[in-house]
Each structure stands twice: as structure tokens, then as C-alpha cells.
Amino acid sequence: MSFGGGHAISTAADDGRIAAVVALVPMTDGLAFSLRPNFVRLTARLLADRLRGRREPLPAAGPAGAFPLAELPHLERLAAANGWRNEVNAALDYPMTLYRPVRRAARVRAPVLVQLGAQDELAPHRATERTAHRAPRSELRRYPIDHFGCFWPEHVDEVAADQIEFLRRHLMTRGG
């Protein structure tokens, strides 16, 4: 899921022993992610904070004025329901623009299930679609969810059923 989905694609590009990949709302292009307007504003705020010597955690989700990593009310709800702290590290040390599993997707030989959230504001849709198109044995499924909607009861069954069906089809041996 998310970065894990991108990592799974990158790993499968390097390791031909991988039999199947499920990439749920995968982050496949850090450059596309970094060019989103709200991330550009967030980056400017983080740079200003760093110049002032401040490095407090940022809200992971919240309203635009709070400069969250994502403007996702569902994540706020998910955090509250599970007792998670709604915060992320404010460091700018990770070069997001260099994180680009989309560029490696054509090397994946395993079947790949790419599950796209139609309302996802974090994982750029075009990059996800390009990744699915480039992976030779991919299947693209779309859901009416945001980046974290796969965890809600109204969507989890459909998302999981598609994963189970995909894995059964590609991993189950005949007679076994």
C-alpha cells in the first residue's frame, strides 16, 4: 500500500523470483507527487521552518491552512478511531523526486494488480495508470476511495476480494 506498493513494484523489477505483486494505491512517482500544488506549499513552509531552526512534526492530515501532508479527512478519522498520532516527521532529507518506481515497471515480469483510488490525493493517478500500462502483465482496478479508503468497512471487502481473486488466479497451482 502507498510507498509499499511502489517498493513492491521496484523490488519485482529487480527480482524475477517474485510470483505476483499487489500494489494498493501505490506511490509510483515522487516527482509527480512533489509537483502537486499543496506539496509545493508544504515544502516552502518546511524550508522556512528549517531556516528558523524549527523541526516540529506536521499533521499527517488536516485542513489546508494547517499545512498537512495531505488534506484527507478520512485519515484524520482513521487516526482518531485507532488512537494514532496525526503527525509525520517534518524532515526534508528524503529526495521524493528521485523515487520513481514507474520508470522500472516495464522490467516487472510477474503479474501485477494495481489498485487505484479514484479520489486519491496522494498517489498521482496518471503515474499509477502509467505504471500499470508499463508493467507487461498488469491489471488496473479503480475504486471510489481516497488514499486510505481501503480501510473503511464500505470498501475493504471489494478491495480484498479483488486481491484474493488475483492471487488465487496467479499463485494457486492446479490440483492444489
Long-range contacts (C-beta under 8 A, 24 or more apart in sequence): 1-25, 1-26, 1-150, 2-26, 2-27, 2-122, 2-123, 2-147, 3-27, 3-99, 5-114, 5-123, 6-99, 6-101, 7-101, 9-101, 9-104, 9-105, 9-108, 9-112, 9-131, 9-135, 10-101, 10-104, 12-108, 12-109, 12-110, 12-112, 13-101, 13-104, 13-105, 13-107, 13-108, 14-104, 14-107, 16-109, 16-110, 18-110, 19-110, 19-170, 19-171, 20-110, 20-111, 20-112, 20-113, 20-166, 20-167, 20-170, 20-171, 21-108, 21-110, 21-111, 21-112, 21-113, 22-112, 22-113, 22-115, 22-163, 22-166, 22-167, 23-112, 23-113, 23-114, 23-115, 23-131, 24-115, 24-150, 24-159, 24-163, 25-115, 25-116, 25-117, 25-120, 25-122, 25-123, 25-128, 25-145, 25-147, 25-150, 26-101, 26-114, 26-115, 26-123, 26-128, 26-131, 27-99, 27-101, 27-122, 27-123, 28-100, 28-101, 28-102, 28-105, 28-123, 28-124, 28-127, 28-128, 28-130, 28-131, 29-99, 29-100, 29-101, 29-102, 29-124, 29-127, 29-130, 29-131, 30-95, 30-96, 30-97, 30-98, 30-99, 30-100, 31-96, 31-97, 31-100, 32-124, 32-126, 32-127, 33-96, 33-122, 33-123, 33-124, 33-127, 34-96, 34-97, 36-121, 36-124, 38-64, 38-70, 38-71, 38-121, 41-67, 42-67, 42-68, 42-69, 43-92, 46-90, 46-92, 47-92, 49-90, 50-92, 55-90, 55-91, 56-90, 57-85, 57-87, 57-88, 57-89, 57-90, 58-87, 58-88, 58-89, 58-90, 59-86, 59-87, 59-88, 60-86, 60-87, 60-88, 61-86, 62-86, 70-121, 70-122, 70-147, 71-121, 72-121, 72-122, 72-146, 72-147, 72-148, 74-146, 74-148, 74-149, 74-152, 75-147, 75-148, 78-148, 78-151, 101-131, 102-127, 102-130, 102-131, 102-134, 105-130, 105-131, 105-132, 105-134, 105-135, 105-138, 106-134, 106-135, 106-136, 108-135, 108-136, 108-137, 108-138, 109-136, 109-137, 110-137, 110-170, 111-137, 111-138, 111-139, 111-166, 111-170, 112-137, 112-138, 112-139, 113-138, 113-139, 113-141, 113-162, 113-163, 113-166, 114-138, 114-139, 114-140, 114-141, 115-141, 115-143, 115-150, 115-159, 115-162, 115-163, 116-140, 116-141, 116-142, 116-143, 117-142, 117-143, 117-145, 117-146, 117-147, 117-149, 117-150, 118-142, 118-143, 118-144, 118-145, 119-144, 119-145, 119-146, 119-149, 120-145, 120-146, 120-147, 121-146, 121-147, 122-147, 123-147, 139-166
